Amino acid sequence: MGEVDVLLKRVLDLTDAQNRWRQLETINLIASENVMSPLALKVYLSDFMYRYAEGKPFKRYYQGTKYIDELEVLTAKLIGEMLGTDLVETRPISGTIANASVFRVLADPGDKAVIAPVQAGAHVSHTKFGTLGALGIEQVEMPYDAENMNVDVDGAVKLIEKVKPKFAVLGGSVYLFPHPVREIADAVHAVNGKLVYDAAHVFGLIVGGAWHNPLKLGADAMTASTHKTFPGPQGGIVAFTDEKLYKKVSKTIFPWFLSNHHLHRIPALAVTTLEMKVYGKEYASNVVANARKLAECLVEEGLDVVGEHLGYTRSHQVLVDVRKNGGGAKAAKLLEDANIILNKNLLPWDPPSAVKDPSGLRIGTQEVTRWGMGRSEMCEIAKFIADVLVRKKDPGIVKKNVIEFRKNYNKVNYALEADVATLLDLSR
Ligand SMILES: *Cc1c(COP(=O)(O)O)cnc(C)c1O
């Protein structure tokens, strides 16, 4: 074989290994991931993936965009209907870009933003270490209420009255319980600021009615990723109640934060939105019920689950305190060796410096739910986890059982089917 053949074989082998491992052989509990339906995948692999459409629908800078124009308007309308607004931007190519596009319009460098405490789940993009910092916006953190594992509402309201920020941010990456949207919206509006709710993690739960809709509770904009509990292509959206803000973000996202917006996302996003329209309610309620069941079964198996006094969780997430099981870094690695994929995570009491070996594990039930698993399967998963972390079984042996278990769950549920025989197959 020539050099190119060898390299090509390596590329193909690595891709195939990934497909087999993560699609067929692992239990994926990463809280920010999901799988697309076969139909969404089918439309994702379309001619749109090579094309450009800078600007807004029907006002593009290039020719050749008539179909994406229509699709983009349709997709925004479908998402808007599920959220109760007709102001939706589908162009952000990620949740981070969605945040950047809104933050930049709401504040200039040197202005202040009040953000949820990191212990209550704030994402790095809300902080001085991420997008907020890159935009030169000053971060002021709300106080944390350890008892309720949430924003300290009274403290946050007082802080907002004092700081008078341009905007506040709620929503996060690691949170079990809904943030106090109404109270913070009222406080920030009273000082002429805006509220941005970052629904990256919970967008799928919101459209399925299993999580409160921040736009109905006073948020001026809701940013989201489209690939976490919302099981679509990687990307972002922003939905607004504030029309002036919508217009300004729409005008500036191109060219400030993107030129092209990865057009093949759009039909896949539309298909996924229709799937959520039909199955979202059932899917979202199962995701949350599965999270709570998994928490209960993990406790029965001898693990320490965070938030017992609050009922463990109301989201898709479960947090496990694994200090007595070797710590987060070791636990996550051992579980990976058993084909159970999740991530180590800081727990509310960890100092930021513990990031390399934090106390906890973060678990999400959205993908296993989509693979058709229910309450009894959550207890089987808890057993596999306890086999490794409590009973200290050899991860290599547990892995064999996990692979066997996964064989029963190889079809994506809550998915629409359609006759795609007429679609030109680009993988020809
Ligand atoms: C994941 C996440 C993001 C970033 O989303 P990407 O689509 O990965 O850029 C933003 N905010 C929160 C709260 C997140 O959890």
PDBQT file of the ligand as one rigid body, heavy atoms in Angstrom, charges set to zero:
ROOT
HETATM    1  C1  LIG A 501     -23.107  23.584  26.087  1.00  0.00    +0.000 C 
HETATM    2  C2  LIG A 501     -23.424  24.933  26.583  1.00  0.00    +0.000 A 
HETATM    3  C3  LIG A 501     -23.171  26.064  25.813  1.00  0.00    +0.000 A 
HETATM    4  C4  LIG A 501     -22.329  26.012  24.569  1.00  0.00    +0.000 C 
HETATM    5  O1  LIG A 501     -22.961  25.379  23.561  1.00  0.00    +0.000 OA
HETATM    6  P1  LIG A 501     -22.155  24.938  22.267  1.00  0.00    +0.000 P 
HETATM    7  O2  LIG A 501     -23.289  24.635  21.351  1.00  0.00    +0.000 OA
HETATM    8  O3  LIG A 501     -21.331  23.782  22.678  1.00  0.00    +0.000 OA
HETATM    9  O4  LIG A 501     -21.333  26.108  21.851  1.00  0.00    +0.000 OA
HETATM   10  C5  LIG A 501     -23.621  27.288  26.237  1.00  0.00    +0.000 A 
HETATM   11  N1  LIG A 501     -24.279  27.402  27.388  1.00  0.00    +0.000 NA
HETATM   12  C6  LIG A 501     -24.534  26.344  28.169  1.00  0.00    +0.000 A 
HETATM   13  C7  LIG A 501     -25.290  26.547  29.422  1.00  0.00    +0.000 C 
HETATM   14  C8  LIG A 501     -24.093  25.079  27.804  1.00  0.00    +0.000 A 
HETATM   15  O5  LIG A 501     -24.308  24.047  28.599  1.00  0.00    +0.000 OA
ENDROOT
TORSDOF 0
